[in-house]
Amino acid sequence: MNRRSLYFTAPYEAELRPTAFDPAGDEVVVETRVSAISAGTELLVYRGEAPSDLPADETIDALDGDLSFPVRYGYAAVGEVVETGAAVEGAWTGRTVFAFNPHESRFAARPEDLVPVPGDVSTESMALLPSVETATSLVLDGRPRLGERIVVFGAGTVGLCTVALLSSFPLERLVAVDPLADRRDRALAFGADEAIPPEAVEAPAAPDADRDGADLVYELSGQPAALDDAVGVAGYDGRIVVGSWYGTKRAAVDLGTAFHRDRISIESSQVSTLSPESRGRWTKARRMGTALDRLRTLDVGSLVTHRVPFADAPTAYRLLDERDDDALQVLLTYA
């Protein structure tokens, strides 16, 4: 079968290429209706800031090879099953499904790798399931507690979804940090108690157990410099969860007196794997089910700022890279 696939071909260059695929008997064919661009990871690939020898994602079968150019990427597609293999029950035909699949006009997948779209969830909202799943992992890894002070750096799509999930906890204060006023307004709408620009962040006065810093800090901005700010705002025994992937960019972090004396911890959170601490009780299926439940309650549709036809996909990445028109969540639409 023929299709068109989006390829990153060089730094700041993307193009659509004709490709072909041969569905197996245990697979279905899905016609893509919409796919969501992950501004964090995909912009790293688009800009050439991802390690070129790194496998695209060993946990997603649809992604093959490494991140060297040219690379076919993306992992948030929603479409309609239009054909089933001989070994697949015909009931799949006509279903609307989600798949962790690159941006392309059609694709083949095994039914067990698809998530049927619930009747009460729109196609566009379902395309943001990976962002809500990532936010779910971030909250599980952060382990927020009663009465804590939490700061979230970065109010992109994942940051806002994380703020929304955290707002359901009985916290003392939830603060979002982002340089863009529109995103700060969105953070307040999603449940933050306060939303401030990075220059307004204040570090606790002195490094000791009595200082009034944050108990839990999330670094979700994708900007290495923000990690230093996260260390600065954390209080005694503060926990910093880094959900950002910086790719080949280096983070210069001050691990001096405040970090040392305040026993601040820094840990990574990454959605492809479950935390060793929780994987005994949590499976990926359980996490996905939880994320899908949260997706039903969150107004993720309001995060979509731009819809770009798949034929014009390269312009979508320029839009996000240059932050034109306050681009937040961009969807690719397929005729």
C-alpha angles and dihedrals in degrees: 000000000000126000143152120253131191115237131186102220104176137345108310092000128109132165143174116248131188110244136170134218136186114218116220124228092257094051137083128217116237125198107212117235101174138354129191124227115226100219093199106050098025094051089054089055092042092051094045091245096124120094104265095213094053116109110251091239122320091200094060114068093198091063114076137178124012134297096270117119129302095043133163109216147163133098112204113080129152122188149135126276105239101169138021131206122242092261095051123087112248093235088087092069112106096015120135109229143178122228137180090236136137122258106281138128096250139356145176124244141164113254091239089062093055130084113212111228110243116237092244095054122080122230092246094049091049090057087065093057092107090057092052091045089052091049089050090054091048092054092046091050094045094051096204115210137207113287097005127150111232130188123193118198111204127035099204120126095288092042092052092047089050091050090051093052093045092050089069090065122088094249129163092228138350116200127185122202123201135141094225117083094209091056092047089054090051090050090056090049089051093054110277115145091214136010120197140169118254093255090061093059111114125202119221113270101244138010105252140102093268099057118115103238133139119288093206129021128187120202105202102143098098088228115119092210090063091066089066089051089050091055090048095054097044118104131216111316088003120170123222118197113195112205093162120101110210096188109199093346114110125226118220104206129184105228093173133121100324094047093044100044096039094054092229116182127210121197136169125238119200127174098215090072135032122241112266088231095059106027092091089067101024126063125187088251091055091048091048091050091051091048091050090051090051091046088062092057101040123083093230091150089071089063092067107100101164138030114196125187111245089239088064095043096129089063090056091063093048087051092054095040093053093036090229117181091003091290110197112156117013122193126198112221125205124208 
